[in-house]
């Protein structure tokens, strides 16, 4: 089973990497046809994403173990927090490349150091947070310093207005403050340091909202940001598909993984339609709302992935149905909240909102009714995602 899984993952990674390199031109031409010039996504960014997704996928190990057939709510909150901590580091690196990256040697060196930090974080994650504390935060500190390193060198050779200089200074100040708190937390040790570090990472994630006038839409390339968010989401979906291999080998009924597979396909198709077809790629924005939604969206997808992994364990079926519904709700609420960027002709209506709400409500009821039957549970999951995809597809078709 391990050999087959490795081969599958190898080819999937190869395809995703090929898609990112060779498909970028077509993607930009077909998707980003607007007055806004779409900054090219580099091969180094794609390489970084592949490594980073490895770190993100390792986080699900924190909720792999069931206690009396359920996930402990403290473990889930810890999982949620670590996801946000790690994703905000990705967002800062992506924002730097988007706004100020020029493929300088210092940009590449900073990205390489960031990769090392991500790998160190990934291999440190386990269910015992007290033992994870030190290596996880050393890796995170390394990633913070790598981003700060890039901003430091960019400020010297980037032609800047006074507002752009303030923006760079704001980024450097926040990252420096976070890094200082993390360093102090490491010196304090686990019992006290854990609280200081949690505050530091959440401060860095959400502080920009309170000084958002300093973060300029003029320096942000929105098409590039949207593509970067899309590419890492593609790879996360690929990781979810890879997770199906254990169900394929363990289940005696081939319909079970097939239903889950098509559910994920419809789930991804809804994401693809929303981000490629419905969102206005030429919108003027600082992208902050989009980035914060993509802090949460992976949590929904990873929750669904972990949920189906529980089918192979002694799981409380009522918990499993609600857990899958939770993952779907987080994913779709985050996805459809991006509707603030929609094309005017595809604006989110009250009817759309009611439809999506009813799909989740009725679908959740179906999951609970069929909770004792893995095939029924999987079929309900597939139908929820099919209903979401059809709504967006039909809406798009009406204006074409």
HELIX and SHEET records of a PDB file:
HELIX    1   1 UNK A    2  UNK A   22  1                                  21    
HELIX    2   2 UNK A   24  UNK A   31  1                                   8    
HELIX    3   3 UNK A   43  UNK A   59  1                                  17    
HELIX    4   4 UNK A   60  UNK A   63  5                                   4    
HELIX    5   5 UNK A   73  UNK A  100  1                                  28    
HELIX    6   6 UNK A  105  UNK A  124  1                                  20    
HELIX    7   7 UNK A  129  UNK A  157  1                                  29    
HELIX    8   8 UNK A  162  UNK A  188  1                                  27    
HELIX    9   9 UNK A  190  UNK A  206  1                                  17    
HELIX   10  10 UNK A  207  UNK A  214  5                                   8    
HELIX   11  11 UNK A  222  UNK A  250  1                                  29    
HELIX   12  12 UNK A  254  UNK A  272  1                                  19    
HELIX   13  13 UNK A  273  UNK A  278  3                                   6    
HELIX   14  14 UNK A  288  UNK A  309  1                                  22    
HELIX   15  15 UNK A  310  UNK A  312  5                                   3    
HELIX   16  16 UNK A  317  UNK A  336  1                                  20    
HELIX   17  17 UNK A  337  UNK A  341  5                                   5    
HELIX   18  18 UNK A  344  UNK A  346  5                                   3    
HELIX   19  19 UNK A  350  UNK A  369  1                                  20    
HELIX   20  20 UNK A  374  UNK A  398  1                                  25    
END                                                                             
